[in-house]
Amino acid sequence: MKENILKTKSYAFALRVVKLYRYLCSHKEYVLSKQVLRSGTAVGALVSEAEFGQSKIDFISKLSIGLKEANETLYWLSLLKDAKYIDEKMFKSIQPDIEELIKLLVSSINTAKKNNAK
């Protein structure tokens, strides 16, 4: 069985987000950390849901929502950095992961749309 890179990377990212959430809570930040936890873990959940979509349209829809969640996660991470809840080093450590997920999601959605049009 072929490895699902998107599923593997989104799950690994969700684990990083959970660890970031714990770190932020240990520093008494609860509001923004909850937002990044919700959106950051939603990406992997939606990728997992898409895997068993009822149709190609459902598959594309789930990945599209995952893309929106990934973009929202990048927003929250940027806000956490600019508000000085995480430092530049922490941000630069996690930023490439979410940007890679965004690219993978865009590519997967575009491929699925192209194949659905045939």
N, C-alpha and C positions, 0 to 999 in steps of 0.2 A: 504494500500500500504506500502510495506517494505521500511524503510529508507535506502538510499544509502550512507553508511558511507564515501566512497571514495569521492563522490560528495560533501557531507557536509563539510568534512575536507579540501578538496582542495579549496573550496570557502572561508572558514574561513581563510585559509592560504593566499589566494590572498588578502583578506582584510588587513591582517597584513603586507603584502608586500607593499600595497598601502600606508599604514601609515608610513612604514619605508622609502619609497620613499619621502614622504612629509617631513619627518624629515631630510633626507639627503640633500634635496634641500634647506631646511631652513638653512643648514650649508654650502651652496654653493658647494655641490658635485653633479655634473650633469651627468657625464659619467658612472661611475660604477652603480650609482643609477638607471639609465635608463636600464642598462643590467639586474639588479636583478628584476626590475619592469616587464620587458618583459618576462623573463623566469619564474618568480614566478607566474605571472597571467596566463601564457600559460598552466600551469599544469591543473588548474581547467577548462579552456576552452576546452582542449583536452578531459578531463574526460567527460565533458558535451556533446561534439561531439560524443564520443564513445557510449554514451547511445543510440543514434539513428543511429548507424552504419548500413551500407547497408548490411553487412554480418558479420559473425564471424571473418573473416580475417580482415575486415575493423575495427571492434571493437578492435582486438588485435593490429593492426597497430596504431590506435589513442592512445591507452594506452601506447604502446611502445615509441611513440614520447613524450608523457607526462612524461614518466620515464626519457627520455633523458633531458627534460627541468627541471625536478626536480633535477637531478644530476648536471646540469649546475647551477641551483639556489644555491645549496650547495657550489659550487665552488665560486660564486660571494660573497656569505655571508662570506665565509672563507677569501677571499681576502679583503673584507671590514673590517673585524676584524683585520687581520694582517697589514693592511695599517692604522689602528687606526681611521677609519671613524666611526666604532661602537666599543663599549667597550666589554669586555669579558662577562659582565652581559647581554647585549643586545643579543649577539651572542648565549649564552647559553639559552636564553629565546626562541629563534626562531629555533635553531638547531634541537631540538627533534621533532618539528612539520614537518620539511621537511624530516627528517630521517624516521618518521612514514609514511609519504606519499610515500616515496620510497619503504618501505617494503610492504605497501598496494598495490602499483602498481605492484611490482614483483609478489606478491601472486595472484592478479587478472589476470595478464597476464598468469602465469603458469596454473591457473585453467582453463582459457579460452582455452589455447592450449591443455590441457589434454581433455577437453570436446569436442573440435573440432576434435580431433583425433579419437574419438569413432564413 
